[in-house]
Amino acid sequence: MPHLPVVTDDEAGPEAKVLFAHSTRMFGRVANAVRTVAHSPKLAQSIFGFLVAALREEVTGILDVRTKALVILKTSMLNGCKY
């Protein structure tokens, strides 16, 4: 059970809607991490910036997206993350 609910598209304020639109355009969806921190638009912008830097292949140019996803999955498993 999450401590903070995610912000739905209907509940999103103007800043969050812009962030959701960019997330959908770049990643095909809005990550739950972005939806959760959308309660604080400034924090959401920081998280979104991190996601762009971490996941977009053309930004880092070192690892492909599939490899990055596997690293994220393995790290989550090692840390006991249930999500």
C-alpha positions as CSV (number, residue, x, y, z in Angstrom):
1,M,0.0,0.0,0.0
2,P,1.6,3.3,-1.0
3,H,2.0,6.1,1.5
4,L,1.2,8.7,-1.2
5,P,-1.4,8.1,-3.9
6,V,-0.4,8.6,-7.5
7,V,-1.8,11.7,-9.3
8,T,-4.3,10.7,-12.0
9,D,-4.7,12.6,-15.2
10,D,-8.0,14.0,-13.9
11,E,-6.4,15.2,-10.6
12,A,-3.3,16.7,-12.3
13,G,-2.8,20.4,-12.1
14,P,-1.5,22.5,-15.1
15,E,2.2,21.9,-14.3
16,A,1.6,18.1,-13.8
17,K,-0.3,17.9,-17.0
18,V,2.6,19.3,-19.0
19,L,5.0,16.9,-17.2
20,F,2.6,14.0,-18.0
21,A,2.4,15.0,-21.6
22,H,6.2,15.1,-22.0
23,S,6.6,11.8,-20.2
24,T,4.0,10.1,-22.5
25,R,5.7,11.6,-25.6
26,M,9.2,10.4,-24.5
27,F,8.5,7.1,-22.8
28,G,5.0,6.1,-24.1
29,R,3.6,6.4,-20.6
30,V,3.8,8.3,-17.3
31,A,5.9,6.4,-14.7
32,N,4.3,5.9,-11.3
33,A,7.3,7.7,-9.8
34,V,6.5,10.8,-11.8
35,R,2.8,10.5,-10.9
36,T,3.6,10.1,-7.2
37,V,5.9,13.2,-7.1
38,A,3.5,15.2,-9.1
39,H,2.1,16.3,-5.8
40,S,5.1,18.6,-5.8
41,P,5.7,19.9,-9.4
42,K,9.3,21.1,-8.6
43,L,10.2,17.6,-7.3
44,A,8.5,16.0,-10.3
45,Q,10.6,18.0,-12.7
46,S,13.7,16.8,-10.9
47,I,12.6,13.1,-11.1
48,F,11.6,13.5,-14.7
49,G,15.1,15.0,-15.5
50,F,16.7,12.0,-13.8
51,L,14.5,9.5,-15.8
52,V,15.5,11.2,-19.0
53,A,19.2,11.1,-18.2
54,A,19.0,7.5,-16.9
55,L,16.9,5.9,-19.6
56,R,17.2,7.7,-22.9
57,E,19.9,6.0,-25.0
58,E,20.6,9.1,-27.1
59,V,21.3,11.1,-23.9
60,T,23.9,8.8,-22.4
61,G,25.0,6.9,-25.5
62,I,26.7,4.3,-23.5
63,L,24.1,1.6,-22.8
64,D,21.0,0.6,-24.8
65,V,17.6,1.0,-23.1
66,R,17.2,-2.8,-22.7
67,T,20.4,-3.1,-20.8
68,K,19.5,-0.2,-18.6
69,A,16.1,-1.8,-17.8
70,L,17.9,-5.0,-16.8
71,V,20.2,-3.1,-14.5
72,I,17.2,-1.4,-12.9
73,L,15.5,-4.7,-12.5
74,K,18.5,-6.4,-11.0
75,T,19.2,-3.5,-8.6
76,S,15.6,-3.5,-7.5
77,M,15.7,-7.3,-6.8
78,L,19.0,-7.0,-4.9
79,N,17.5,-4.3,-2.7
80,G,14.3,-6.3,-2.0
81,C,12.1,-3.9,-3.9
82,K,8.6,-5.4,-4.4
83,Y,7.5,-3.0,-7.0
